[in-house]
Amino acid sequence: MGYIRLEKDDAGILELIMDQPGEKVNTMGDEFIAAMAKAVDEIEAQKDDIKGVYIRSGKSSFFGGGDLRKLLEMPCDMDQAEATRVFNGIMNAKAPLRKLETLGIPIAVGINGACLGGGYEISLACHYRVALEDAAMGLPEAQLGLMPGADGVVS
C-alpha cells in the first residue's frame, strides 16, 4: 500500500486516504508530494464520474506538517542554484493542492486531531473543512521564524 489510496463509494464520493507507511504521523516530504500528484491526476481523470472528494487520514491524527528531517538536511548557505532547486521543490509540493482546489468538484476534508503546517495547507485547498472539537490546527512553523512553505499565508 502506498501513501495515498483512493476509494469510491456507491454514492460517487471518492475518498482520498492519507496513511504514510511506517510512520506514526503523516508528513509532507518527497513521498507525499509524489503520491498527492499521482492521486490528483487520478481524481482529475475520474472527475466526470464522481460527485466530490473527501480527504481524510488513515491515522489517529490528520497530518503533522513538513518532514523536519528534510529541513535539517537543507544547507544554511545556499547558492543561487540550490535556492532555485528548493523553491522549485516547494512549488512542486503545492501544485497538486492548487489543482485539486480548482478541479470544479466539491472537495471536503475531515480533520481528526493535529492538522499542522503542510496538513493545514492541505485543508486550505479544500472547499469544506470539518474538524473534531479538539483538533489542533495552524502553522506552527511561524513560531520558529519560518514562512509556511506551500502557500499557507497566500491561498
Helices and strands as residue ranges (DSSP letters): E 4-8, E 13-18, H 30-46, G 47-49, E 52-57, H 68-73, H 80-101, E 107-111, E 115-116, H 118-124, E 128-131, E 137-138, G 140-144
